[in-house]
Amino acid sequence: MLDFRALESECDNLQYWSIIRHGTRYPSKKAIRLINNDAEVLKDRIINSPDTKLCPKDIELLRDWSIEVDESQAKDLHREGEEELIYMGERLFSRFPELFHQHSDYDHQNYLFRSTNTQRTVETFKSLALGLFSRPIAKKVKLEEPITPHDPLIRFYKLCSKWITSVKKNDTAKHEYFKFAESQYVTQVRENISTLLGFDEVITHEELEAIYLTCNFDQAWKPRQASPWCALFSDDGLEVMEYLEDLEYYWVDGPGHSVSYQPACLLIRDVYNNFLNVTKGGREEKGIFYFTHSGTILKFLAFLQTHTDAEHLTSDNFPAMSDRKWRTSKIGPFAANISFLLQKCGELGHLVCLYVNEKLTAIPKCGDGCCPWETFVSIYMDHITSCDFEEFCGSDDGSRQSETAVPDDRF
């Protein structure tokens, strides 16, 4: 077992490879309508309910609550997302100053920046560059021309016909999610909120969804103050709603179906190819940054098995999964990131370190800390050599165009 901290002073950082989800964004058009319409109607019902059990302070906070969001902003990067990535860039520079020089002699050949063809990922790139380099240099940083309609490396699943038809557009594949949505756990959350608000009738599942959605985005946009919508949930209620959400992502983007994560071998192959050139003394970028979406992050985590539980998440094992690793609020939030660092550490040779959301994470089958290059290669070589996208996904038979209209997230 390698003591990373003891070795850190003896190591030279050679290359940093990172794939990053866009920062906090505005919701979809559908979700904006829910917030602007359904949530506003619910707000009036709540503050005018004569039998409410909400405390006066929460009622007052809800009364004063307002939000300005227009459908034209749908899925664009929010100003909070800009700040997230600026701070991330500053942290990366502080941690790896030898890789990210903030001097006037910036050389674009030392870095690769690539994003999907969306406003939120392009703006995420700009914000990270602003934090990673000084402001004058950030203006010089080049972003590769986005590949349209979908990037085959950093948004590969949009081109995966088999995944689109058998998982994304197949409700049967999400059976556990739908079953849990109708379970007594979710029904109890609806009943508890209705009682708290003093409503005669139990709120519908759609109304529950509007409340949870508004809570999520309101809290994401104003993280330093509690959202009055989140106050409508008990701690247990939030656990139920989080599990419901985790079930959906588990069976669509996670370990639930192999076709979801098998094509993520493309990403580990990219890591390997870049690092291999460096270990052989070839000239390579010091930093490689890809800007993408939750679908890529979650599929790559499922492929790496860093957050795979001993048993599947199902509608029936909620109580047993309270300590689950697959908790998307932790592993796949806005600005989630997966990074690999290649080091040269004296007589130990080259090491590979994995960071998930900027935290050093053990590479499965390689113990704690960083992994010797030879071991890293032996772990993933079979995946790299057998990484056949066509075999996993089938031929592109027109699903590419239809998938354009299918979002990564429902909201």
Beta strands, then each sheet from edge to edge (+ up, - down):
strand 1: 12-21
strand 2: 111-115
strand 3: 287-292
strand 4: 337-344
strand 5: 350-356
strand 6: 359-361
strand 7: 371-372
sheet 1: 2+ 3+ 1+ 4- 5+ 6-
sheet 2: 2+ 3+ 1+ 4- 5+ 7-
end
